[in-house]
Amino acid sequence: MSNILLIGAGKSATTLIDYLLNNAVTEKWEVTIADMDVKTVEEKIDGRPHGKAILLDVSNLDQLEQLIKKNDMVISMLPAFMHMDVARFCVKHKKNMATASYVSDEMQELHEEAKKAGIIMLNEIGLDPGVDHMTAMEVLDKLRYRGCVITGFESFTGGLMAPESENNPWKYKFTWNPRNVVMAASGGAVKFLQGGKFKYIPYHKVFRRTEVIDIEGYGEYEGYANRDSLKYIDLYNLEGVKTIYRGTLRRVGFSKAWDVFVQLGATDDTYEMENTAQLTHREFINSFLFYHPTDSVETKLAMLLKLDHDSDELRKVTWMGCFKDEKVGLTKPSTPAQILQHILEKKWTLESGEKDMIVMWHKFNYVENGIPHEIHATLAVKGDDDTHTAMAKTVGIPLAIAVKNIMRGKIITPGVHIPNTKEIYQPVLKELQEYGIKCSEKMIY
């Protein structure tokens, strides 16, 4: 038997756990799932053999190291900033590792050590990043094989609500790590290439610089730019490309309303606010507004941001409960971003019967035999319910398939990697089709 250690069993891990345990007998796996919430893990194991739940405090490095030492394969579903202790122990004890998170600079620095240890450290093998890399590289490699010259590549992904569950003004709820949503685009200036020109958007303007994308069969969305698109020129072998732009999809109108929080400073994570335990939603918003003895919080917010009182933005913020005299509910000093997240989770948590949906859209521009062409590739996946979500499927299944192929010895190249090579993406994409996770391509011209 081979031993797999899964660290972290949060929202996106449900389908991953199902895959591992449902394949454990055939693949001869013993799966240990380590988390702070053993009860929830046991519920997800649901009595299936070859699955074991254990309590783990990841700050207990001795326990963490001993667990890693006893297993053959380690999957980290921890928050991204917690991966490095896991990664260092994997290198030390020569254990393969996989995670759905972005490759950090620290992780990348382990590349040579991982190669020397003969282990695979596969990152970004979830949805976005993950399925986006694989579906893009499959098309790009096919085009290059035909001798085409790639001139532009754009890619947008959104974790959204299924149309039948879009029952609030934002048409949105959390389907993955809420903190990542609150902190979206806050890691410095967004960078991309458009028409051969370098473009930059500072954080305070990201949610005002959106574009409407009409995706056939799924309607209109708006996209805002993600992080640093320029690094994908090298990762996708796109030297000489004129346009490269990666972004996030939301329903039209979301970004302007979200920008209210950005302009207020409510997404700031650099300092803690006083009197958090007594703070109400209304007082939280008022904390960022000028003092006036009689003007209401709503009036001051509208004046500050030059919004009409009946604007769509204020309607969304009001629906969120931001003007209520309800206590936030945090007892420890917290940053504005942490307080905002806590408020949002009260209204943006999936309820029983609600379904989410993933939508991914790529645009490829290329020249073949001197003639310009454009292809659109679209992927859409709907969740089954509020537990087996589309997000859990599209993060967990690719990760699980990759782990299986590492365990089978089909993915063998050591080092720190993302799924941008045929060795990784071909077997994963092939099996994903069995779960209905597949891009449909359309030639535009």
TIGUMAR-454204 format. One record per residue (C-alpha): residue in three letters; x, y, z; residue number from 0. Coordinates in steps of 0.1 Angstrom, whole numbers, padded with zeros to 4 digits. Last residue first. Layout:
TIGUMAR-454204
+------+-------+-------+-------+-----+
| code |     x |     y |     z | pos |
+------+-------+-------+-------+-----+
|  ALA |     X |     Y |     Z | NUM |
...
+------+-------+-------+-------+-----+
This chain:
TIGUMAR-454204
+------+-------+-------+-------+-----+
| code |     x |     y |     z | pos |
+------+-------+-------+-------+-----+
|  TYR | -0126 |  0338 | -0380 | 444 |
|  ILE | -0144 |  0330 | -0348 | 443 |
|  MET | -0134 |  0293 | -0346 | 442 |
|  LYS | -0151 |  0278 | -0316 | 441 |
|  GLU | -0136 |  0255 | -0290 | 440 |
|  SER | -0155 |  0236 | -0262 | 439 |
|  CYS | -0134 |  0231 | -0231 | 438 |
|  LYS | -0139 |  0200 | -0210 | 437 |
|  ILE | -0148 |  0192 | -0174 | 436 |
|  GLY | -0177 |  0167 | -0179 | 435 |
|  TYR | -0163 |  0143 | -0153 | 434 |
|  GLU | -0150 |  0118 | -0178 | 433 |
|  GLN | -0135 |  0148 | -0197 | 432 |
|  LEU | -0113 |  0153 | -0167 | 431 |
|  GLU | -0095 |  0120 | -0175 | 430 |
|  LYS | -0081 |  0133 | -0207 | 429 |
|  LEU | -0072 |  0167 | -0193 | 428 |
|  VAL | -0051 |  0151 | -0165 | 427 |
|  PRO | -0033 |  0127 | -0188 | 426 |
|  GLN | -0024 |  0154 | -0213 | 425 |
|  TYR | -0016 |  0182 | -0188 | 424 |
|  ILE |  0013 |  0167 | -0169 | 423 |
|  GLU |  0037 |  0152 | -0194 | 422 |
|  LYS |  0024 |  0176 | -0219 | 421 |
|  THR |  0039 |  0205 | -0200 | 420 |
|  ASN |  0022 |  0236 | -0184 | 419 |
|  PRO |  0010 |  0219 | -0152 | 418 |
|  ILE |  0032 |  0240 | -0128 | 417 |
|  HIS |  0065 |  0226 | -0116 | 416 |
|  VAL |  0091 |  0226 | -0088 | 415 |
|  GLY |  0116 |  0198 | -0094 | 414 |
|  PRO |  0116 |  0162 | -0106 | 413 |
|  THR |  0102 |  0150 | -0140 | 412 |
|  ILE |  0082 |  0118 | -0133 | 411 |
|  ILE |  0046 |  0122 | -0141 | 410 |
|  LYS |  0036 |  0087 | -0152 | 409 |
|  GLY |  0050 |  0070 | -0121 | 408 |
|  ARG |  0017 |  0056 | -0109 | 407 |
|  MET |  0019 |  0078 | -0078 | 406 |
|  ILE |  0026 |  0109 | -0099 | 405 |
|  ASN | -0003 |  0099 | -0121 | 404 |
|  LYS | -0026 |  0095 | -0091 | 403 |
|  VAL | -0015 |  0129 | -0077 | 402 |
|  ALA | -0023 |  0145 | -0110 | 401 |
|  ILE | -0057 |  0130 | -0111 | 400 |
|  ALA | -0064 |  0142 | -0075 | 399 |
|  LEU | -0053 |  0178 | -0083 | 398 |
|  PRO | -0074 |  0179 | -0114 | 397 |
|  ILE | -0104 |  0165 | -0094 | 396 |
|  GLY | -0101 |  0188 | -0064 | 395 |
|  VAL | -0100 |  0223 | -0079 | 394 |
|  THR | -0126 |  0219 | -0106 | 393 |
|  LYS | -0148 |  0197 | -0085 | 392 |
|  ALA | -0146 |  0218 | -0053 | 391 |
|  MET | -0153 |  0250 | -0073 | 390 |
|  ALA | -0183 |  0233 | -0091 | 389 |
|  THR | -0196 |  0226 | -0056 | 388 |
|  HIS | -0202 |  0193 | -0039 | 387 |
|  THR | -0211 |  0209 | -0006 | 386 |
|  ASP | -0237 |  0236 | -0017 | 385 |
|  ASP | -0252 |  0213 | -0043 | 384 |
|  ASP | -0243 |  0196 | -0076 | 383 |
|  GLY | -0221 |  0224 | -0089 | 382 |
|  LYS | -0221 |  0236 | -0125 | 381 |
|  VAL | -0191 |  0235 | -0148 | 380 |
|  ALA | -0185 |  0258 | -0178 | 379 |
|  LEU | -0155 |  0257 | -0201 | 378 |
|  THR | -0151 |  0280 | -0231 | 377 |
|  ALA | -0125 |  0282 | -0258 | 376 |
|  HIS | -0126 |  0311 | -0283 | 375 |
|  ILE | -0104 |  0309 | -0315 | 374 |
|  GLU | -0092 |  0338 | -0336 | 373 |
|  HIS | -0075 |  0338 | -0370 | 372 |
|  PRO | -0051 |  0360 | -0390 | 371 |
|  ILE | -0040 |  0347 | -0425 | 370 |
|  GLY | -0003 |  0346 | -0434 | 369 |
|  ASN | -0002 |  0308 | -0436 | 368 |
|  GLU | -0015 |  0307 | -0400 | 367 |
|  VAL | -0016 |  0338 | -0379 | 366 |
|  TYR | -0028 |  0336 | -0343 | 365 |
|  ASN | -0053 |  0351 | -0318 | 364 |
|  PHE | -0064 |  0329 | -0289 | 363 |
|  LYS | -0092 |  0338 | -0266 | 362 |
|  HIS | -0098 |  0318 | -0235 | 361 |
|  TRP | -0130 |  0316 | -0213 | 360 |
|  MET | -0136 |  0299 | -0180 | 359 |
|  VAL | -0170 |  0297 | -0162 | 358 |
|  ILE | -0174 |  0279 | -0129 | 357 |
|  MET | -0209 |  0276 | -0114 | 356 |
|  ASP | -0224 |  0275 | -0080 | 355 |
|  LYS | -0255 |  0258 | -0067 | 354 |
|  GLU | -0279 |  0266 | -0039 | 353 |
|  GLY | -0299 |  0238 | -0023 | 352 |
|  SER | -0287 |  0244 |  0012 | 351 |
|  GLU | -0272 |  0278 |  0016 | 350 |
|  LEU | -0239 |  0291 |  0001 | 349 |
|  THR | -0223 |  0318 |  0023 | 348 |
|  TRP | -0223 |  0354 |  0009 | 347 |
|  LYS | -0247 |  0370 |  0034 | 346 |
|  LYS | -0230 |  0364 |  0068 | 345 |
|  GLU | -0196 |  0358 |  0050 | 344 |
|  LEU | -0196 |  0394 |  0039 | 343 |
|  ILE | -0195 |  0408 |  0074 | 342 |
|  HIS | -0166 |  0385 |  0084 | 341 |
|  GLN | -0147 |  0394 |  0052 | 340 |
|  LEU | -0152 |  0431 |  0060 | 339 |
|  ILE | -0137 |  0427 |  0094 | 338 |
|  GLN | -0107 |  0407 |  0081 | 337 |
|  ALA | -0101 |  0433 |  0054 | 336 |
|  PRO | -0103 |  0462 |  0080 | 335 |
|  THR | -0077 |  0444 |  0101 | 334 |
|  SER | -0087 |  0427 |  0134 | 333 |
|  PRO | -0083 |  0431 |  0171 | 332 |
|  LYS | -0099 |  0400 |  0187 | 331 |
|  THR | -0136 |  0395 |  0195 | 330 |
|  LEU | -0152 |  0394 |  0161 | 329 |
|  GLY | -0190 |  0395 |  0159 | 328 |
|  VAL | -0196 |  0424 |  0135 | 327 |
|  LYS | -0222 |  0437 |  0158 | 326 |
|  GLU | -0255 |  0446 |  0141 | 325 |
|  ASP | -0265 |  0483 |  0138 | 324 |
|  LYS | -0271 |  0477 |  0101 | 323 |
|  PHE | -0255 |  0499 |  0074 | 322 |
|  CYS | -0233 |  0472 |  0059 | 321 |
|  GLY | -0261 |  0447 |  0057 | 320 |
|  MET | -0250 |  0433 |  0023 | 319 |
|  TRP | -0283 |  0445 |  0008 | 318 |
|  THR | -0272 |  0481 |  0016 | 317 |
|  VAL | -0239 |  0476 | -0002 | 316 |
|  LYS | -0257 |  0463 | -0032 | 315 |
|  ARG | -0282 |  0492 | -0033 | 314 |
|  LEU | -0254 |  0516 | -0028 | 313 |
|  GLU | -0237 |  0504 | -0059 | 312 |
|  ASP | -0269 |  0503 | -0080 | 311 |
|  SER | -0274 |  0539 | -0073 | 310 |
|  ASP | -0305 |  0552 | -0055 | 309 |
|  HIS | -0286 |  0576 | -0032 | 308 |
|  ASP | -0266 |  0588 | -0062 | 307 |
|  LEU | -0229 |  0582 | -0059 | 306 |
|  LYS | -0201 |  0608 | -0057 | 305 |
|  LEU | -0178 |  0585 | -0037 | 304 |
|  LEU | -0175 |  0608 | -0007 | 303 |
|  MET | -0210 |  0622 | -0010 | 302 |
|  ALA | -0227 |  0588 | -0013 | 301 |
|  LEU | -0207 |  0575 |  0017 | 300 |
|  LYS | -0216 |  0606 |  0038 | 299 |
|  THR | -0253 |  0602 |  0029 | 298 |
|  GLU | -0254 |  0565 |  0038 | 297 |
|  VAL | -0236 |  0572 |  0071 | 296 |
|  SER | -0262 |  0598 |  0079 | 295 |
|  ASP | -0254 |  0635 |  0082 | 294 |
|  THR | -0261 |  0650 |  0116 | 293 |
|  PRO | -0229 |  0656 |  0136 | 292 |
|  HIS | -0205 |  0652 |  0106 | 291 |
|  TYR | -0172 |  0633 |  0108 | 290 |
|  PHE | -0156 |  0622 |  0075 | 289 |
|  LEU | -0160 |  0586 |  0065 | 288 |
|  PHE | -0137 |  0555 |  0070 | 287 |
|  SER | -0150 |  0546 |  0105 | 286 |
|  ASN | -0186 |  0551 |  0093 | 285 |
|  ILE | -0183 |  0518 |  0074 | 284 |
|  PHE | -0173 |  0499 |  0105 | 283 |
|  GLU | -0197 |  0518 |  0127 | 282 |
|  ARG | -0226 |  0506 |  0105 | 281 |
|  HIS | -0215 |  0470 |  0106 | 280 |
|  THR | -0211 |  0473 |  0144 | 279 |
|  LEU | -0179 |  0474 |  0164 | 278 |
|  GLN | -0179 |  0463 |  0201 | 277 |
|  ALA | -0154 |  0435 |  0198 | 276 |
|  THR | -0133 |  0455 |  0172 | 275 |
|  ASN | -0126 |  0483 |  0197 | 274 |
|  GLU | -0095 |  0494 |  0177 | 273 |
|  MET | -0088 |  0485 |  0141 | 272 |
|  GLU | -0057 |  0465 |  0131 | 271 |
|  TYR | -0033 |  0475 |  0104 | 270 |
|  THR | -0020 |  0464 |  0069 | 269 |
|  ASP | -0050 |  0444 |  0056 | 268 |
|  ASP | -0068 |  0472 |  0038 | 267 |
|  THR | -0100 |  0459 |  0021 | 266 |
|  ALA | -0122 |  0485 |  0039 | 265 |
|  GLY | -0101 |  0514 |  0025 | 264 |
|  LEU | -0132 |  0533 |  0014 | 263 |
|  GLN | -0121 |  0532 | -0022 | 262 |
|  VAL | -0117 |  0495 | -0021 | 261 |
|  PHE | -0151 |  0489 | -0004 | 260 |
|  VAL | -0169 |  0510 | -0029 | 259 |
|  ASP | -0149 |  0493 | -0057 | 258 |
|  TRP | -0169 |  0461 | -0049 | 257 |
|  ALA | -0200 |  0479 | -0062 | 256 |
|  LYS | -0183 |  0490 | -0094 | 255 |
|  SER | -0169 |  0455 | -0098 | 254 |
|  PHE | -0202 |  0436 | -0094 | 253 |
|  GLY | -0222 |  0455 | -0121 | 252 |
|  VAL | -0219 |  0428 | -0148 | 251 |
|  ARG | -0216 |  0394 | -0134 | 250 |
|  ARG | -0180 |  0385 | -0124 | 249 |
|  LEU | -0151 |  0370 | -0143 | 248 |
|  THR | -0114 |  0373 | -0133 | 247 |
|  GLY | -0085 |  0382 | -0155 | 246 |
|  ARG | -0055 |  0373 | -0176 | 245 |
|  TYR | -0042 |  0394 | -0204 | 244 |
|  ILE | -0015 |  0387 | -0230 | 243 |
|  THR | -0014 |  0407 | -0262 | 242 |
|  LYS |  0013 |  0413 | -0288 | 241 |
|  VAL |  0031 |  0379 | -0285 | 240 |
|  GLY |  0068 |  0380 | -0293 | 239 |
|  GLU |  0077 |  0353 | -0267 | 238 |
|  LEU |  0047 |  0332 | -0259 | 237 |
|  ASN |  0063 |  0301 | -0244 | 236 |
|  TYR |  0034 |  0297 | -0219 | 235 |
|  LEU |  0055 |  0301 | -0188 | 234 |
|  ASP |  0077 |  0328 | -0204 | 233 |
|  ILE |  0049 |  0350 | -0216 | 232 |
|  TYR |  0029 |  0340 | -0185 | 231 |
|  LYS |  0051 |  0363 | -0164 | 230 |
|  LEU |  0035 |  0393 | -0181 | 229 |
|  SER |  0000 |  0386 | -0167 | 228 |
|  ASP |  0010 |  0400 | -0133 | 227 |
|  ARG | -0020 |  0401 | -0109 | 226 |
|  ASN | -0054 |  0397 | -0125 | 225 |
|  ALA | -0073 |  0421 | -0147 | 224 |
|  TYR | -0111 |  0426 | -0143 | 223 |
|  GLY | -0137 |  0409 | -0164 | 222 |
|  GLU | -0173 |  0416 | -0168 | 221 |
|  TYR | -0199 |  0390 | -0177 | 220 |
|  GLU | -0226 |  0388 | -0203 | 219 |
|  GLY | -0245 |  0356 | -0212 | 218 |
|  TYR | -0238 |  0319 | -0208 | 217 |
|  GLY | -0245 |  0303 | -0242 | 216 |
|  GLU | -0219 |  0324 | -0260 | 215 |
|  ILE | -0197 |  0343 | -0236 | 214 |
|  ASP | -0202 |  0380 | -0239 | 213 |
|  ILE | -0173 |  0397 | -0222 | 212 |
|  VAL | -0177 |  0432 | -0208 | 211 |
|  GLU | -0144 |  0449 | -0199 | 210 |
|  THR | -0132 |  0462 | -0165 | 209 |
|  ARG | -0110 |  0491 | -0155 | 208 |
|  ARG | -0131 |  0505 | -0126 | 207 |
|  PHE | -0123 |  0475 | -0104 | 206 |
|  VAL | -0086 |  0478 | -0109 | 205 |
|  LYS | -0084 |  0515 | -0102 | 204 |
|  HIS | -0074 |  0515 | -0065 | 203 |
|  TYR | -0050 |  0486 | -0071 | 202 |
|  PRO | -0029 |  0504 | -0097 | 201 |
|  ILE | -0034 |  0493 | -0133 | 200 |
|  TYR | -0004 |  0489 | -0156 | 199 |
|  LYS | -0002 |  0483 | -0194 | 198 |
|  PHE |  0027 |  0474 | -0216 | 197 |
|  LYS |  0020 |  0480 | -0252 | 196 |
|  GLY |  0022 |  0454 | -0281 | 195 |
|  GLY | -0016 |  0455 | -0286 | 194 |
|  GLN | -0022 |  0448 | -0250 | 193 |
|  LEU |  0004 |  0435 | -0225 | 192 |
|  PHE | -0004 |  0430 | -0188 | 191 |
|  LYS |  0004 |  0442 | -0153 | 190 |
|  VAL | -0017 |  0447 | -0122 | 189 |
|  ALA |  0000 |  0470 | -0097 | 188 |
|  GLY |  0006 |  0456 | -0062 | 187 |
|  GLY | -0008 |  0426 | -0043 | 186 |
|  SER | -0043 |  0439 | -0038 | 185 |
|  ALA | -0058 |  0424 | -0070 | 184 |
|  ALA | -0082 |  0402 | -0049 | 183 |
|  MET | -0078 |  0406 | -0011 | 182 |
|  VAL | -0115 |  0401 | -0003 | 181 |
|  VAL | -0118 |  0372 | -0027 | 180 |
|  ASN | -0086 |  0355 | -0014 | 179 |
|  ARG | -0099 |  0359 |  0021 | 178 |
|  PRO | -0132 |  0342 |  0012 | 177 |
|  ASN | -0114 |  0309 |  0003 | 176 |
|  TRP | -0137 |  0293 | -0022 | 175 |
|  THR | -0174 |  0293 | -0032 | 174 |
|  PHE | -0182 |  0327 | -0017 | 173 |
|  LYS | -0214 |  0342 | -0031 | 172 |
|  TYR | -0224 |  0362 | -0061 | 171 |
|  LYS | -0253 |  0376 | -0081 | 170 |
|  TRP | -0245 |  0409 | -0064 | 169 |
|  PRO | -0282 |  0418 | -0062 | 168 |
|  ASN | -0291 |  0385 | -0046 | 167 |
|  ASN | -0308 |  0353 | -0059 | 166 |
|  GLU | -0284 |  0342 | -0085 | 165 |
|  SER | -0291 |  0305 | -0077 | 164 |
|  GLU | -0309 |  0296 | -0109 | 163 |
|  PRO | -0281 |  0312 | -0129 | 162 |
|  ALA | -0254 |  0291 | -0112 | 161 |
|  MET | -0234 |  0313 | -0089 | 160 |
|  LEU | -0198 |  0323 | -0098 | 159 |
|  GLY | -0162 |  0312 | -0096 | 158 |
|  GLY | -0149 |  0331 | -0125 | 157 |
|  THR | -0121 |  0326 | -0151 | 156 |
|  PHE | -0107 |  0349 | -0178 | 155 |
|  SER | -0080 |  0342 | -0203 | 154 |
|  GLU | -0065 |  0363 | -0231 | 153 |
|  PHE | -0039 |  0353 | -0256 | 152 |
|  GLY | -0026 |  0372 | -0286 | 151 |
|  THR | -0002 |  0370 | -0315 | 150 |
|  ILE |  0006 |  0333 | -0317 | 149 |
|  VAL |  0024 |  0323 | -0349 | 148 |
|  CYS |  0011 |  0291 | -0364 | 147 |
|  GLY |  0035 |  0263 | -0374 | 146 |
|  ARG |  0010 |  0235 | -0370 | 145 |
|  TYR |  0028 |  0223 | -0339 | 144 |
|  ARG |  0026 |  0259 | -0326 | 143 |
|  LEU | -0012 |  0257 | -0329 | 142 |
|  LYS | -0015 |  0224 | -0311 | 141 |
|  ASP |  0009 |  0236 | -0283 | 140 |
|  LEU | -0012 |  0267 | -0278 | 139 |
|  VAL | -0045 |  0247 | -0276 | 138 |
|  GLU | -0032 |  0222 | -0250 | 137 |
|  MET | -0013 |  0250 | -0232 | 136 |
|  ALA | -0045 |  0270 | -0227 | 135 |
|  THR | -0065 |  0240 | -0214 | 134 |
|  MET | -0037 |  0230 | -0190 | 133 |
|  HIS | -0029 |  0265 | -0176 | 132 |
|  ASP | -0066 |  0274 | -0171 | 131 |
|  VAL | -0072 |  0240 | -0155 | 130 |
|  GLY | -0046 |  0248 | -0130 | 129 |
|  PRO | -0044 |  0283 | -0115 | 128 |
|  ASP | -0073 |  0290 | -0117 | 127 |
|  LEU | -0088 |  0255 | -0113 | 126 |
|  GLY | -0064 |  0233 | -0094 | 125 |
|  ILE | -0029 |  0222 | -0102 | 124 |
|  GLU | -0010 |  0254 | -0095 | 123 |
|  ASN |  0018 |  0235 | -0078 | 122 |
|  LEU |  0036 |  0202 | -0084 | 121 |
|  MET |  0066 |  0195 | -0063 | 120 |
|  ILE |  0081 |  0163 | -0078 | 119 |
|  ILE |  0109 |  0146 | -0060 | 118 |
|  GLY |  0144 |  0134 | -0070 | 117 |
|  ALA |  0161 |  0149 | -0040 | 116 |
|  LYS |  0185 |  0168 | -0063 | 115 |
|  LYS |  0155 |  0180 | -0084 | 114 |
|  ALA |  0137 |  0191 | -0053 | 113 |
|  GLU |  0168 |  0210 | -0041 | 112 |
|  GLU |  0172 |  0226 | -0075 | 111 |
|  HIS |  0135 |  0238 | -0075 | 110 |
|  LEU |  0134 |  0249 | -0038 | 109 |
|  GLU |  0138 |  0286 | -0048 | 108 |
|  GLN |  0105 |  0283 | -0067 | 107 |
|  MET |  0087 |  0277 | -0034 | 106 |
|  GLU |  0101 |  0308 | -0018 | 105 |
|  ASP |  0092 |  0329 | -0049 | 104 |
|  SER |  0056 |  0316 | -0045 | 103 |
|  VAL |  0041 |  0291 | -0069 | 102 |
|  TYR |  0004 |  0297 | -0069 | 101 |
|  SER | -0017 |  0273 | -0049 | 100 |
|  ALA | -0034 |  0240 | -0060 |  99 |
|  THR | -0008 |  0218 | -0042 |  98 |
|  ALA |  0012 |  0187 | -0048 |  97 |
|  MET |  0041 |  0171 | -0030 |  96 |
|  ASN |  0065 |  0142 | -0036 |  95 |
|  LYS |  0084 |  0131 | -0005 |  94 |
|  LYS |  0122 |  0131 | -0003 |  93 |
|  HIS |  0125 |  0135 |  0035 |  92 |
|  LYS |  0142 |  0169 |  0035 |  91 |
|  VAL |  0124 |  0180 |  0003 |  90 |
|  CYS |  0090 |  0171 |  0018 |  89 |
|  PHE |  0099 |  0188 |  0051 |  88 |
|  ARG |  0108 |  0220 |  0032 |  87 |
|  ALA |  0075 |  0219 |  0013 |  86 |
|  VAL |  0053 |  0214 |  0043 |  85 |
|  ASP |  0070 |  0243 |  0061 |  84 |
|  MET |  0066 |  0264 |  0029 |  83 |
|  HIS |  0029 |  0257 |  0023 |  82 |
|  MET |  0014 |  0279 |  0051 |  81 |
|  PHE |  0013 |  0312 |  0031 |  80 |
|  ALA | -0008 |  0295 |  0005 |  79 |
|  PRO | -0037 |  0286 |  0028 |  78 |
|  LEU | -0036 |  0248 |  0034 |  77 |
|  MET | -0047 |  0223 |  0008 |  76 |
|  SER | -0013 |  0206 |  0009 |  75 |
|  ILE | -0011 |  0171 | -0007 |  74 |
|  VAL |  0018 |  0149 |  0004 |  73 |
|  MET |  0028 |  0116 | -0012 |  72 |
|  ASP |  0048 |  0087 |  0003 |  71 |
|  ASN |  0038 |  0091 |  0039 |  70 |
|  LYS |  0056 |  0085 |  0073 |  69 |
|  LYS |  0080 |  0114 |  0070 |  68 |
|  ILE |  0052 |  0138 |  0062 |  67 |
|  LEU |  0034 |  0129 |  0095 |  66 |
|  GLN |  0066 |  0131 |  0115 |  65 |
|  GLU |  0074 |  0166 |  0101 |  64 |
|  LEU |  0039 |  0179 |  0109 |  63 |
|  GLN |  0040 |  0166 |  0144 |  62 |
|  ASP |  0074 |  0182 |  0150 |  61 |
|  LEU |  0063 |  0214 |  0133 |  60 |
|  ASN |  0033 |  0220 |  0156 |  59 |
|  SER |  0021 |  0252 |  0139 |  58 |
|  VAL |  0002 |  0229 |  0115 |  57 |
|  ASP | -0021 |  0218 |  0144 |  56 |
|  LEU | -0032 |  0184 |  0132 |  55 |
|  LEU | -0060 |  0162 |  0144 |  54 |
|  ILE | -0063 |  0130 |  0124 |  53 |
|  ALA | -0088 |  0115 |  0100 |  52 |
|  LYS | -0083 |  0082 |  0084 |  51 |
|  GLY | -0094 |  0069 |  0050 |  50 |
|  HIS | -0086 |  0034 |  0037 |  49 |
|  PRO | -0122 |  0022 |  0042 |  48 |
|  ARG | -0151 |  0046 |  0037 |  47 |
|  GLY | -0170 |  0055 |  0069 |  46 |
|  ASP | -0182 |  0089 |  0056 |  45 |
|  ILE | -0147 |  0103 |  0049 |  44 |
|  LYS | -0163 |  0137 |  0046 |  43 |
|  GLU | -0181 |  0134 |  0079 |  42 |
|  GLU | -0148 |  0122 |  0095 |  41 |
|  VAL | -0131 |  0153 |  0081 |  40 |
|  THR | -0158 |  0175 |  0096 |  39 |
|  LYS | -0154 |  0159 |  0130 |  38 |
|  VAL | -0116 |  0162 |  0128 |  37 |
|  ASP | -0116 |  0200 |  0125 |  36 |
|  MET | -0080 |  0211 |  0129 |  35 |
|  ASP | -0070 |  0190 |  0099 |  34 |
|  ALA | -0051 |  0160 |  0087 |  33 |
|  ILE | -0065 |  0135 |  0062 |  32 |
|  THR | -0046 |  0102 |  0060 |  31 |
|  VAL | -0052 |  0082 |  0029 |  30 |
|  GLU | -0041 |  0046 |  0025 |  29 |
|  TRP | -0037 |  0038 | -0012 |  28 |
|  LYS | -0038 |  0005 | -0031 |  27 |
|  GLU | -0048 |  0021 | -0064 |  26 |
|  THR | -0080 |  0000 | -0068 |  25 |
|  VAL | -0089 |  0002 | -0031 |  24 |
|  ALA | -0081 |  0039 | -0027 |  23 |
|  ASN | -0099 |  0051 | -0058 |  22 |
|  ASN | -0132 |  0061 | -0041 |  21 |
|  LEU | -0111 |  0074 | -0012 |  20 |
|  LEU | -0089 |  0097 | -0033 |  19 |
|  TYR | -0118 |  0109 | -0055 |  18 |
|  ASP | -0141 |  0117 | -0026 |  17 |
|  ILE | -0113 |  0135 | -0007 |  16 |
|  LEU | -0106 |  0157 | -0038 |  15 |
|  THR | -0144 |  0163 | -0041 |  14 |
|  THR | -0146 |  0177 | -0006 |  13 |
|  ALA | -0112 |  0196 | -0006 |  12 |
|  SER | -0123 |  0230 | -0020 |  11 |
|  LYS | -0143 |  0239 |  0011 |  10 |
|  GLY | -0117 |  0230 |  0037 |   9 |
|  ALA | -0099 |  0197 |  0044 |   8 |
|  GLY | -0063 |  0207 |  0051 |   7 |
|  ILE | -0032 |  0184 |  0049 |   6 |
|  LEU | -0038 |  0153 |  0027 |   5 |
|  LEU | -0012 |  0126 |  0034 |   4 |
|  ILE | -0011 |  0097 |  0009 |   3 |
|  ASN |  0004 |  0063 |  0018 |   2 |
|  SER |  0011 |  0036 | -0007 |   1 |
|  MET |  0000 |  0000 |  0000 |   0 |
+------+-------+-------+-------+-----+
